Amino acid sequence: MAAANPGETIDVLVYGPHKPKVIAGFPGRFTTHVFATRNDLERLSPEIAARIRGIAVTGLVQADRKMLEQFPKVEMIASFGVGYDHVDFRYAAEKGIIVTHTPEVLTEEVADTALGLLIATLRDFINADRFVRAGKWDTGSFPLSAGSLRDRTVGMVGMGRIGQAIARRLAASLVPVVYHSRNPAPGVTYKHYPDLMEMAKEVDTLVLITPGGASTEKMINAEVLKALGPRGVVVNVARGSVVDEPALIAALKEGTIQAAGLDVFAREPHVPEELRKLPNVVLLPHIASASVTTRDAMDMLVVDNLKAWFDGKPPLTPVPETPYKGH
């Protein structure tokens, strides 16, 4: 813990998409330096960079080794979001830098979105909405949806806090749930598959809520999609990197799987034109946690982690890899 001396000014870098509540959240003893992009950071003088002690990362901007090396006195990186693969937490651990994130406050919101996206994808709700808006109901009925929750088994890829919240919703909807993760989740009674391919062969629906990063990159590949089968549906509320995007596009085009619901993409905000043209995919602009209520809570948790640290208190929500001894 790093309690500031009375009267001491603490320099904090606010890095990433503009978030007024984060910027306004620091009291007068903090001096904030606000930069939206990596190119903007080039305007930060070495003298100020040498004074930065805290960094608030407000979006999926890359806080990698090269970026962090500019700040020799940084003590904490407070990241917005539950995922933190955009932060080089290994470099931070080497340097004794605390890394925090914003779990729990977004759990239920993301779980709501995952279930809504799954239902919208299965029941073709987006196309039904367009059908009504186009005035086509006057001349005929909308076709029956090929998909339904009623005859499905959902395989969860990931069973952390959000995965469990999604599974609770599915179970309450009388949908069988199984899951894949490296290790069984403590206290979880759903069937665990240590092997992803084995699970894909046994289910027809995958809901992805696993961390991003090298260990999960393109884990949902052509082989997994083929194992899922022609009734297969993939819903991704994790990271775009988890899915082999070209393989998914091919599977959707060729009927290898039935449909997909995607909130995240490999190169956000770029979404491939091929994907945008497909009728059997529902596309959201990374909004799983994007309600005013939840995003405000996430903003304040970023601020509160930094304020707690410089008040001499433990970090509120450190990531598992952080060097904080009390974690």
C-alpha positions in Angstrom: 0.0 0.0 0.0 1.2 3.5 -0.9 -0.3 6.1 1.3 0.3 9.6 0.0 1.9 12.2 2.3 -0.4 15.0 3.4 -0.5 17.7 0.8 1.2 15.5 -1.8 -0.1 15.7 -5.3 -0.5 12.3 -7.1 -0.2 12.3 -10.9 -2.6 9.8 -12.6 -2.7 9.0 -16.3 -6.3 8.4 -17.6 -5.7 6.4 -20.8 -8.3 5.3 -23.3 -11.8 6.3 -24.4 -13.1 9.4 -22.7 -15.0 8.7 -19.5 -16.1 11.9 -17.7 -17.0 10.0 -14.5 -13.5 8.6 -14.2 -11.9 12.0 -14.9 -14.2 13.8 -12.5 -13.8 11.1 -9.8 -10.4 12.1 -8.5 -10.3 14.8 -5.8 -8.0 17.8 -5.8 -4.9 16.0 -4.5 -4.8 14.1 -7.8 -3.6 15.7 -11.1 -5.0 13.8 -14.0 -3.4 13.6 -17.5 -6.0 12.5 -20.1 -4.9 10.8 -23.3 -7.3 8.8 -25.6 -4.9 6.9 -27.9 -1.3 5.7 -28.2 -0.6 8.5 -30.6 -1.8 11.0 -28.1 0.7 9.7 -25.5 3.5 11.0 -27.7 2.5 14.5 -26.5 3.2 13.5 -22.9 6.5 15.0 -21.8 9.2 12.7 -20.2 9.1 15.0 -17.1 5.4 14.3 -16.5 5.7 10.7 -17.4 8.3 10.3 -14.7 5.8 11.6 -12.1 2.9 9.3 -13.1 2.1 6.9 -10.1 -1.3 5.6 -11.2 -2.9 4.7 -14.5 -6.6 4.3 -15.2 -7.1 2.3 -18.4 -10.6 3.1 -19.5 -11.0 0.8 -22.5 -9.4 -1.9 -24.6 -6.3 0.2 -25.4 -3.0 -1.6 -25.2 -1.1 -1.1 -22.0 1.8 -3.2 -23.1 5.4 -3.3 -22.0 6.5 -0.6 -24.4 3.8 1.7 -23.2 4.3 1.0 -19.5 8.1 1.5 -19.7 7.4 5.2 -20.1 6.3 5.4 -16.5 9.1 4.3 -14.1 7.2 5.3 -10.9 3.8 3.8 -11.7 2.4 1.8 -8.7 -1.0 0.8 -9.9 -2.9 0.1 -13.2 -6.7 0.2 -12.7 -8.3 -1.3 -15.8 -11.9 -0.9 -16.9 -13.7 -4.2 -17.5 -13.5 -7.8 -16.1 -11.0 -8.9 -18.9 -7.5 -7.5 -18.7 -5.6 -9.2 -21.5 -5.0 -5.7 -23.0 -2.7 -5.0 -20.0 0.7 -6.6 -19.7 0.1 -7.9 -16.2 3.2 -10.1 -16.4 5.4 -7.1 -16.9 3.5 -5.3 -14.1 4.1 -8.2 -11.8 7.8 -8.1 -12.6 7.9 -4.5 -11.6 5.7 -4.9 -8.5 2.9 -2.9 -10.1 -0.6 -3.6 -8.9 -3.2 -4.4 -11.6 -6.9 -4.2 -10.8 -10.0 -4.8 -12.9 -13.8 -4.3 -12.4 -15.4 -7.8 -11.8 -18.8 -8.5 -10.1 -20.3 -5.1 -10.9 -21.0 -6.2 -14.5 -21.7 -9.9 -13.9 -25.5 -9.8 -14.1 -25.6 -7.3 -16.9 -23.3 -9.4 -19.1 -25.3 -12.5 -18.2 -28.5 -10.8 -19.2 -27.0 -9.8 -22.6 -25.7 -13.3 -23.2 -29.1 -14.9 -22.7 -30.8 -12.1 -24.8 -28.3 -12.6 -27.6 -28.8 -16.3 -27.6 -32.6 -16.1 -27.7 -32.5 -13.4 -30.4 -30.1 -15.6 -32.5 -32.1 -18.8 -32.1 -35.6 -17.2 -32.7 -34.4 -14.8 -35.5 -35.8 -11.8 -33.6 -33.7 -9.2 -35.5 -35.1 -10.3 -38.9 -38.6 -10.5 -37.5 -38.3 -6.8 -36.4 -37.2 -5.9 -39.9 -40.1 -7.8 -41.4 -42.6 -5.8 -39.4 -40.9 -2.4 -40.1 -40.8 -3.2 -43.8 -44.6 -3.6 -43.8 -44.4 -7.2 -44.9 -46.8 -8.6 -42.2 -49.7 -7.2 -44.1 -49.0 -9.6 -46.9 -47.9 -12.8 -45.1 -46.6 -14.4 -41.9 -43.0 -14.4 -40.8 -41.5 -17.9 -41.2 -41.2 -20.2 -38.2 -37.8 -19.9 -36.5 -35.5 -22.9 -37.1 -34.0 -22.5 -33.7 -35.4 -22.8 -30.2 -34.1 -23.0 -26.6 -36.5 -25.9 -26.0 -34.5 -28.6 -27.6 -30.9 -27.5 -26.8 -28.0 -28.3 -24.5 -25.7 -25.4 -23.9 -22.0 -25.9 -23.5 -20.4 -23.0 -21.6 -16.8 -22.2 -22.5 -15.7 -20.7 -19.2 -17.4 -21.0 -15.8 -16.3 -18.0 -13.8 -18.6 -15.4 -12.1 -20.3 -14.4 -15.4 -20.4 -18.0 -16.7 -22.2 -19.1 -13.6 -24.7 -16.2 -13.8 -25.4 -17.2 -17.5 -25.8 -20.9 -16.4 -28.3 -19.9 -13.7 -30.4 -18.2 -16.2 -30.3 -21.1 -18.6 -31.1 -23.6 -15.8 -34.1 -21.5 -14.8 -35.2 -21.7 -18.4 -35.1 -25.5 -18.2 -32.1 -25.6 -20.6 -29.4 -28.3 -19.8 -26.0 -26.8 -19.1 -22.5 -28.3 -19.3 -19.2 -26.5 -19.4 -15.5 -26.6 -20.4 -12.7 -25.1 -18.5 -9.2 -26.2 -17.6 -10.2 -27.2 -14.1 -13.6 -27.9 -12.5 -15.2 -24.7 -11.0 -15.5 -25.0 -7.2 -19.1 -25.5 -6.1 -20.5 -26.0 -9.6 -22.5 -29.1 -10.2 -22.9 -28.9 -14.0 -21.0 -31.6 -15.9 -17.4 -30.5 -16.5 -15.6 -31.3 -19.8 -11.8 -30.9 -19.6 -11.7 -31.4 -23.3 -13.4 -28.8 -25.5 -13.8 -31.0 -28.6 -15.5 -33.7 -26.5 -18.0 -31.2 -25.2 -18.6 -29.7 -28.7 -19.5 -33.2 -30.0 -22.1 -33.6 -27.2 -23.8 -30.2 -27.4 -25.4 -28.0 -30.1 -24.8 -24.6 -28.5 -21.7 -22.9 -27.3 -21.7 -19.7 -25.1 -18.2 -18.2 -24.8 -17.3 -16.4 -21.6 -13.6 -17.2 -21.2 -10.7 -14.8 -20.8 -8.8 -13.6 -23.9 -5.1 -13.9 -24.4 -2.7 -16.3 -25.9 -4.0 -19.4 -24.1 -7.5 -19.0 -25.6 -6.7 -17.4 -29.0 -8.8 -19.0 -31.8 -9.8 -21.9 -29.5 -13.1 -22.0 -31.3 -11.7 -23.1 -34.7 -12.9 -25.0 -37.7 -12.6 -28.3 -36.0 -14.7 -27.2 -33.0 -17.4 -25.7 -35.3 -17.6 -28.9 -37.3 -18.0 -31.0 -34.1 -20.8 -28.7 -33.1 -22.8 -29.7 -36.2 -25.4 -28.2 -38.5 -27.7 -27.2 -35.6 -24.8 -25.5 -33.9 -25.1 -22.0 -32.5 -22.2 -20.0 -31.1 -22.7 -16.9 -28.8 -19.6 -14.9 -28.0 -19.6 -12.4 -25.1 -15.9 -13.0 -24.2 -13.2 -11.7 -26.6 -13.1 -11.7 -30.3 -9.7 -13.4 -30.2 -11.3 -16.5 -28.8 -12.9 -17.3 -32.2 -11.2 -18.0 -35.5 -13.2 -15.4 -37.3 -12.5 -16.6 -40.9 -13.4 -20.2 -39.9 -16.6 -18.9 -38.3 -17.6 -17.0 -41.4 -17.0 -20.1 -43.5 -19.0 -22.3 -41.2 -21.9 -19.9 -41.3 -21.8 -19.6 -45.1 -21.5 -23.3 -45.7 -24.1 -24.5 -43.2 -21.5 -26.2 -41.0 -23.3 -24.5 -38.1 -26.7 -22.9 -38.0 -26.1 -19.4 -36.6 -24.1 -17.1 -34.3 -24.6 -14.2 -32.0 -21.6 -12.0 -31.5 -20.9 -9.1 -29.2 -17.2 -9.1 -29.8 -14.9 -9.3 -32.8 -11.3 -9.9 -33.7 -10.4 -6.4 -34.7 -12.9 -4.1 -33.0 -14.5 -1.9 -34.2 -13.9 -3.4 -37.6 -16.4 -6.1 -38.4 -15.7 -8.0 -41.7 -18.1 -7.2 -44.5 -18.7 -10.9 -45.1 -19.9 -11.2 -41.5 -22.1 -8.2 -41.8 -23.9 -9.6 -44.9 -24.7 -12.9 -43.4 -28.4 -13.4 -42.5 -27.8 -16.1 -39.9 -25.8 -13.9 -37.4 -26.8 -11.3 -34.9 -24.1 -8.6 -34.4 -23.8 -6.3 -31.4 -21.2 -3.5 -30.9 -19.6 -4.9 -27.7 -22.4 -3.7 -25.4 -22.7 -6.7 -23.0 -22.1 -4.4 -20.0 -23.2 -1.2 -21.7 -26.0 0.1 -19.5 -25.7 3.5 -17.8 -26.1 1.8 -14.4 -23.4 -0.8 -14.9 -20.9 1.4 -16.8 -21.2 4.0 -14.0 -20.4 1.3 -11.4 -17.4 0.1 -13.5 -16.1 3.7 -13.8 -16.3 4.3 -10.1 -14.5 1.0 -9.3 -11.6 2.1 -11.5 -11.4 5.3 -9.5 -12.0 3.7 -6.1 -9.1 1.2 -6.7 -6.7 4.0 -7.3 -8.0 6.2 -4.4 -7.8 3.2 -2.0 -4.2 2.5 -3.0 -3.1 6.0 -2.4 -5.0 6.2 0.8 -2.8 3.4 2.1 -5.5 0.7 1.8 -5.4 -2.6 -0.1 -6.5 -2.7 -3.8 -10.2 -3.4 -3.9 -10.3 -5.8 -6.9 -6.8 -7.0 -7.9 -6.3 -9.4 -10.7 -5.1 -12.9 -9.7 -1.6 -12.3 -11.1 -1.0 -9.0 -9.2 1.9 -8.9 -6.7 -0.1 -7.6 -3.8 0.8 -9.8 -0.9 -2.6 -9.5 0.8 -4.4 -11.0 -2.2 
